[in-house]
Amino acid sequence: MADPGKTESATPKKREDARKKGQVVRSIEINAVLNVLISLVVLKISGDYIMHNLKELAGYFWGNVTLFNNKLDENFIMPFIMDIMERFIMIMLPLLASVFVMGILSNVAQFGFIVSFESMKPSMDKINPGKGFKRIFFSKRFIFEIIKAVFKIVIILYIAYSTVKKILNEIFLTPLMDINTYLSFSADTIYRLGMKIVVAFVVFSILDYLYQRYEFEDSLKMSKQEVKDEMRQMEGDPLVKSRIRQIQRESARKRMISEIPKADVVITNPTHVAIALRYRENEDDAPKIVAKGINLMAEKIKDIARKNSIVIVENPPLARTLVKLEVGWSITQDLFQAVAEILAFVYQAKGKIRLEENDKKVDNDILNDNYIPYPEIGGKE
């Protein structure tokens, strides 16, 4: 019986864990009923074949058993016994095979195909006499099994009594029957008796299965705290997840800062936002954002840019647009024109492109300060 504090239905994870341990809904009564049913059907179909071959086997045995008096050595007896057993198994093979297959199918129909060795593992609870005694004699299952056993006995006795009562006159005539008639009468009586028991036990096995399901569901119930703990375990502890996210952010920040010295230009708005762009003609399809930040991080990016002689360009509209993109992304096509003009200007200012004779020279003081106000490119606010 489940703990009174366990009021919640089992979660899918607990059901899966229980299944892996071999804990499933299973009614032995269904297995028994189906095995009896298939046995009766097979005997009804192949009864003549089995009886004919058993007669021949009996004749073969009694025809050779008299030889035992003269040949009591194992070289004769053992092969003879093995031969009898092999013949008997081959005669009964249809019945044995059908029962074996039905046993597997009845289990698969109840809980699917599963292989688990969990129940075979040694456990102190299983060999503890006190717990074992309590589990056997002071549980709902024990009471249910007692009631079930009594009910089955009553059903079988009633069916047997009613069947025998109907054929009582024929039973008294059995001494007058020849062997074939007697065997046929006995087989027919057993078949009718068995089918009546099967029909009665089909209903009984359904009720037993429903009870086994109820008991299984009851045993899997969880407390509210267990459900919370399981959810926390599956999703991860919030504190641990927060710490992981913090570490990831710090790692990404360090990687981003290490990429700033490789940038070609830093675009600002000019105080709150800073975006570092890099473009390598043979490596990149378009200029790429290697770092971005707002407020304190923006100041950090600009400070690193100054230390590494990276030109800082003030362009608020472009900065506000670029800050929406992620680090590592290439700029979008609609920004190609504005960014290309800035990069061309920066390359000229840094002396990477030789200016033609009539081009305006960049003031040395501006280059030394690494800061270029550039409102005319990309539009004004």
Secondary structure as GFF3:
##gff-version 3
##sequence-region A 1 381
A	DSSP	alpha_helix	12	20	.	.	.	ID=ss1
A	DSSP	alpha_helix	28	65	.	.	.	ID=ss2
A	DSSP	three_ten_helix	66	69	.	.	.	ID=ss3
A	DSSP	alpha_helix	74	111	.	.	.	ID=ss4
A	DSSP	three_ten_helix	118	120	.	.	.	ID=ss5
A	DSSP	alpha_helix	124	127	.	.	.	ID=ss6
A	DSSP	alpha_helix	129	137	.	.	.	ID=ss7
A	DSSP	alpha_helix	140	166	.	.	.	ID=ss8
A	DSSP	alpha_helix	168	172	.	.	.	ID=ss9
A	DSSP	three_ten_helix	174	176	.	.	.	ID=ss10
A	DSSP	alpha_helix	179	220	.	.	.	ID=ss11
A	DSSP	alpha_helix	224	235	.	.	.	ID=ss12
A	DSSP	alpha_helix	238	259	.	.	.	ID=ss13
A	DSSP	three_ten_helix	260	262	.	.	.	ID=ss14
A	DSSP	beta_strand	265	268	.	.	.	ID=ss15
A	DSSP	beta_strand	273	278	.	.	.	ID=ss16
A	DSSP	beta_strand	288	294	.	.	.	ID=ss17
A	DSSP	alpha_helix	296	307	.	.	.	ID=ss18
A	DSSP	beta_strand	311	314	.	.	.	ID=ss19
A	DSSP	alpha_helix	316	322	.	.	.	ID=ss20
A	DSSP	three_ten_helix	333	335	.	.	.	ID=ss21
A	DSSP	alpha_helix	336	349	.	.	.	ID=ss22
A	DSSP	alpha_helix	364	369	.	.	.	ID=ss23
A	DSSP	beta_strand	371	373	.	.	.	ID=ss24
###
